[in-house]
Amino acid sequence: MTLDPRLPYPSARSYVLKLHRDALPEHGKLSGRLENMTSGRHYDFNSGEQLLTCLLADLMLNRADTSVRNTNRDR
């Protein structure tokens, strides 16, 4: 049996979700800030759709950052 060395929950995918004081998620009013705990990048959002867009954008940046680091390491 081979163990998978990858972490199931990598820190690069750790986020803090801060809801704005005026957000009313129970009424569909969602706003706040999403912050990546590793990179410090943060995104303000005003809807659930924007929150998901921010999350996906950050995940794509993480993927690009990882690719660049791996390429530079192989040189």
MODELLER restraints for C-alpha pairs under 7 A, 6 or more apart:
rsr = mdl.restraints
at = mdl.atoms
rsr.add(forms.Gaussian(group=physical.xy_distance, feature=features.Distance(at['CA:11:A'], at['CA:38:A']), mean=6.44, stdev=0.5))
rsr.add(forms.Gaussian(group=physical.xy_distance, feature=features.Distance(at['CA:12:A'], at['CA:38:A']), mean=5.37, stdev=0.5))
rsr.add(forms.Gaussian(group=physical.xy_distance, feature=features.Distance(at['CA:14:A'], at['CA:36:A']), mean=6.04, stdev=0.5))
rsr.add(forms.Gaussian(group=physical.xy_distance, feature=features.Distance(at['CA:14:A'], at['CA:37:A']), mean=5.53, stdev=0.5))
rsr.add(forms.Gaussian(group=physical.xy_distance, feature=features.Distance(at['CA:15:A'], at['CA:34:A']), mean=6.69, stdev=0.5))
rsr.add(forms.Gaussian(group=physical.xy_distance, feature=features.Distance(at['CA:15:A'], at['CA:35:A']), mean=5.44, stdev=0.5))
rsr.add(forms.Gaussian(group=physical.xy_distance, feature=features.Distance(at['CA:15:A'], at['CA:36:A']), mean=4.60, stdev=0.5))
rsr.add(forms.Gaussian(group=physical.xy_distance, feature=features.Distance(at['CA:15:A'], at['CA:37:A']), mean=5.36, stdev=0.5))
rsr.add(forms.Gaussian(group=physical.xy_distance, feature=features.Distance(at['CA:16:A'], at['CA:34:A']), mean=5.83, stdev=0.5))
rsr.add(forms.Gaussian(group=physical.xy_distance, feature=features.Distance(at['CA:16:A'], at['CA:35:A']), mean=5.19, stdev=0.5))
rsr.add(forms.Gaussian(group=physical.xy_distance, feature=features.Distance(at['CA:16:A'], at['CA:36:A']), mean=6.62, stdev=0.5))
rsr.add(forms.Gaussian(group=physical.xy_distance, feature=features.Distance(at['CA:16:A'], at['CA:37:A']), mean=6.79, stdev=0.5))
rsr.add(forms.Gaussian(group=physical.xy_distance, feature=features.Distance(at['CA:17:A'], at['CA:33:A']), mean=6.00, stdev=0.5))
rsr.add(forms.Gaussian(group=physical.xy_distance, feature=features.Distance(at['CA:17:A'], at['CA:34:A']), mean=4.75, stdev=0.5))
rsr.add(forms.Gaussian(group=physical.xy_distance, feature=features.Distance(at['CA:17:A'], at['CA:35:A']), mean=6.60, stdev=0.5))
rsr.add(forms.Gaussian(group=physical.xy_distance, feature=features.Distance(at['CA:18:A'], at['CA:32:A']), mean=5.47, stdev=0.5))
rsr.add(forms.Gaussian(group=physical.xy_distance, feature=features.Distance(at['CA:18:A'], at['CA:33:A']), mean=5.14, stdev=0.5))
rsr.add(forms.Gaussian(group=physical.xy_distance, feature=features.Distance(at['CA:18:A'], at['CA:34:A']), mean=6.38, stdev=0.5))
rsr.add(forms.Gaussian(group=physical.xy_distance, feature=features.Distance(at['CA:19:A'], at['CA:31:A']), mean=5.92, stdev=0.5))
rsr.add(forms.Gaussian(group=physical.xy_distance, feature=features.Distance(at['CA:19:A'], at['CA:32:A']), mean=4.24, stdev=0.5))
rsr.add(forms.Gaussian(group=physical.xy_distance, feature=features.Distance(at['CA:19:A'], at['CA:33:A']), mean=6.49, stdev=0.5))
rsr.add(forms.Gaussian(group=physical.xy_distance, feature=features.Distance(at['CA:20:A'], at['CA:31:A']), mean=5.59, stdev=0.5))
rsr.add(forms.Gaussian(group=physical.xy_distance, feature=features.Distance(at['CA:20:A'], at['CA:32:A']), mean=4.45, stdev=0.5))
rsr.add(forms.Gaussian(group=physical.xy_distance, feature=features.Distance(at['CA:23:A'], at['CA:29:A']), mean=5.50, stdev=0.5))
rsr.add(forms.Gaussian(group=physical.xy_distance, feature=features.Distance(at['CA:23:A'], at['CA:30:A']), mean=5.12, stdev=0.5))
rsr.add(forms.Gaussian(group=physical.xy_distance, feature=features.Distance(at['CA:23:A'], at['CA:31:A']), mean=5.46, stdev=0.5))
rsr.add(forms.Gaussian(group=physical.xy_distance, feature=features.Distance(at['CA:24:A'], at['CA:30:A']), mean=6.10, stdev=0.5))
rsr.add(forms.Gaussian(group=physical.xy_distance, feature=features.Distance(at['CA:29:A'], at['CA:47:A']), mean=6.79, stdev=0.5))
rsr.add(forms.Gaussian(group=physical.xy_distance, feature=features.Distance(at['CA:30:A'], at['CA:46:A']), mean=5.90, stdev=0.5))
rsr.add(forms.Gaussian(group=physical.xy_distance, feature=features.Distance(at['CA:30:A'], at['CA:47:A']), mean=4.91, stdev=0.5))
rsr.add(forms.Gaussian(group=physical.xy_distance, feature=features.Distance(at['CA:30:A'], at['CA:48:A']), mean=6.04, stdev=0.5))
rsr.add(forms.Gaussian(group=physical.xy_distance, feature=features.Distance(at['CA:31:A'], at['CA:45:A']), mean=5.36, stdev=0.5))
rsr.add(forms.Gaussian(group=physical.xy_distance, feature=features.Distance(at['CA:31:A'], at['CA:46:A']), mean=4.13, stdev=0.5))
rsr.add(forms.Gaussian(group=physical.xy_distance, feature=features.Distance(at['CA:31:A'], at['CA:47:A']), mean=5.68, stdev=0.5))
rsr.add(forms.Gaussian(group=physical.xy_distance, feature=features.Distance(at['CA:32:A'], at['CA:44:A']), mean=5.74, stdev=0.5))
rsr.add(forms.Gaussian(group=physical.xy_distance, feature=features.Distance(at['CA:32:A'], at['CA:45:A']), mean=5.54, stdev=0.5))
rsr.add(forms.Gaussian(group=physical.xy_distance, feature=features.Distance(at['CA:32:A'], at['CA:46:A']), mean=6.64, stdev=0.5))
rsr.add(forms.Gaussian(group=physical.xy_distance, feature=features.Distance(at['CA:33:A'], at['CA:42:A']), mean=6.72, stdev=0.5))
rsr.add(forms.Gaussian(group=physical.xy_distance, feature=features.Distance(at['CA:33:A'], at['CA:43:A']), mean=5.50, stdev=0.5))
rsr.add(forms.Gaussian(group=physical.xy_distance, feature=features.Distance(at['CA:33:A'], at['CA:44:A']), mean=4.38, stdev=0.5))
rsr.add(forms.Gaussian(group=physical.xy_distance, feature=features.Distance(at['CA:33:A'], at['CA:45:A']), mean=6.08, stdev=0.5))
rsr.add(forms.Gaussian(group=physical.xy_distance, feature=features.Distance(at['CA:34:A'], at['CA:42:A']), mean=5.52, stdev=0.5))
rsr.add(forms.Gaussian(group=physical.xy_distance, feature=features.Distance(at['CA:34:A'], at['CA:43:A']), mean=5.24, stdev=0.5))
rsr.add(forms.Gaussian(group=physical.xy_distance, feature=features.Distance(at['CA:34:A'], at['CA:44:A']), mean=6.46, stdev=0.5))
rsr.add(forms.Gaussian(group=physical.xy_distance, feature=features.Distance(at['CA:35:A'], at['CA:41:A']), mean=5.76, stdev=0.5))
rsr.add(forms.Gaussian(group=physical.xy_distance, feature=features.Distance(at['CA:35:A'], at['CA:42:A']), mean=4.17, stdev=0.5))
rsr.add(forms.Gaussian(group=physical.xy_distance, feature=features.Distance(at['CA:35:A'], at['CA:43:A']), mean=6.46, stdev=0.5))
rsr.add(forms.Gaussian(group=physical.xy_distance, feature=features.Distance(at['CA:36:A'], at['CA:42:A']), mean=6.29, stdev=0.5))
rsr.add(forms.Gaussian(group=physical.xy_distance, feature=features.Distance(at['CA:43:A'], at['CA:54:A']), mean=6.31, stdev=0.5))
rsr.add(forms.Gaussian(group=physical.xy_distance, feature=features.Distance(at['CA:45:A'], at['CA:51:A']), mean=5.51, stdev=0.5))
